[in-house]
């Protein structure tokens, strides 16, 4: 069970003006024009996915609009419920962003792949804390890297957070199915 519910009793330790991490949960505080906003990063346990799905599925669908037909939101939900994928959210009074991850076991290394990523326009407010939490969890499950594929616009954003463009994925539809 590589995508299990480990750490379900761990909760973040909050600290003003920073972010703190505890297992699969983290908290960060950021300054806003109206004061400070606390945002929590959560790995969502399987039994909580159905209750949050209504809030998350619009973000999933928005990310899938840029995919190439590999998944539907129903496919993603099934993978989450079977623990083959993991759901991460950045949430304050609302869900600001989400990531769907999947553990990939290559012959020579284990990686955590970010399958989908979407959120509000304030990406800089939640992406790094969410990424740091996923990276920490990836180390805990024995992964030696985190990988992500996406549109060209993600290259600039990924480089800002230490990611390197490795190669270009091309495909050709063969019809059928």
N, C-alpha and C positions, 0 to 999 in steps of 0.2 A: 504494500500500500504506500506508494510514493507520494501521493497527493493528499494524504489523510488529514485528520483533524487535530494533529499535534498542536499543542500550545493553546487549546481552546480556553483554558482557564487563565492564561496570561493576559494582562491588560497593560496598556502603555503607562508610563510614568510621565506626567505632564510637567513641563517646565516653561516658564514664561520666556518668550522671545527665541525659542529654539525648538528642536524636535528631539524626542527621546524614543527609543525603540525597545521592545520587549518581545522576542520571538516573532510571531506573525502579526503583530500589532504595533503601531507607532502613533505618536501624537506630535503635532507641531502647532506653534502659534505664529501668526503673521499679523503685521500691522495693517490696518485698513483705515480708510478715511473716517470711519465711525468708531475707531478703537481697535481692539485686538480680536481676531477671530481664531478660535481653536478648531483645528481640523484633525480628524482621526483617520489613520490608514488601517484598514482591516483586511485580513484574509477571511473571507466569508466561509463559515462552516457549512457543510452540505445541508444540514437540516434547516438553515436560515435562508438558503437560496430561494425557495418558493415564495417566501414572504417579501423578499426584496426584488424579485424578478421584474415586477411591474415598474419599478423605478430604474432598473438597470437595462432592460430590454431596449429602450429608445437609444441608449448609447451603443449597445451591441449592434443594433440595426444601422446606426449611423456609420460605425466602423465597417460593417459588412457592405455598405454601399460602394466602398472603395476596394473590396476584395474581388476575386475573380471566380466566384461561384463555388468555392471550396466548402462553404458552410452556410447553413441558415441559422437563424436564432434558435430554432428548435433543436438543431444539431448541437449547438453550443450548450444549451440547457441540459441536454442528455449527457454530454461529456462532463459537465460540472457535477451533475447528480451521481454519475458513476465514478467520480473522483479522478477521471482521466485528464481533467483540466481544473484549474483553480481560478477563483474569482477574487479580485482585490478591488477595494473601493477607497476613494478619498472622500470623506464626508464631513461637512460641518452641519448646518441646518438642512442641507440637501446634498445629494451626491454630486461632487464636483468633477470626478473622473473615475475611470475604471480601467482595469487591465484583466485580460484573460491570459493565463499562462499554461504551459504544458511542459512536463519533463520529457526530454529527449535523450535516449541512451544510444550514443554512437559506439562503434566498436572500441574507440580509444578514449572517449571522454563522455561525461554527462553534462548536459546543458539544460537551462531553463529557457524556453522559447516564449516570447511575448507574442501571442497569437493575434490578439486584438487590443487596441488601446484607443480610448476616446474620452472626451470630457468637455468642459466648458472652455471658453476662449482664454481664461486665465491660466493657461497651461503651466506657466512658470511658478504659479502658486502651489501646485500639487504634484507635478510630475517628478521632481527630484526626490521628495520624501517618499512617494510611492515606489519609485525606482530603487531607492536605498533599502526599503523594506523588502522588496522582492529579491534584491541581490543578497541581502543577509539570509533570507530564507533559503535561497539557492545554495549558498555555502552549507547551511545546515543539512540539506538533503544530498550533499556530496557533489554538487555541480561545480564545474570549474569555469563556467562562463554563462552569460546571459546573451541570448541572440534575439533579434527582431527583424522582421522584414516588413517593408512598407513602401509607400510612394516616395519619390525622390525628395520631397520636402522634408521627410524625416531624417535625411542624411545630415543636414545642417543642425537640426535639433539633437540628434543622437551624438554628433561630434561634440556638442556643448557639454554632454554628460559622459564623455569618455568612450563612446562607441566608435568603431571603425568600419567603414564600408568594406565588405569582404568580396562581394561579387554581385553580378546582376542576374536576376532570375528571369528567364524568358519562357514562354509557352506557346503552343499552337493547339487550338481546339481542333479535335478530330471528328466532331459531330457525334451523333448517337445519343445515348442516354439523355 
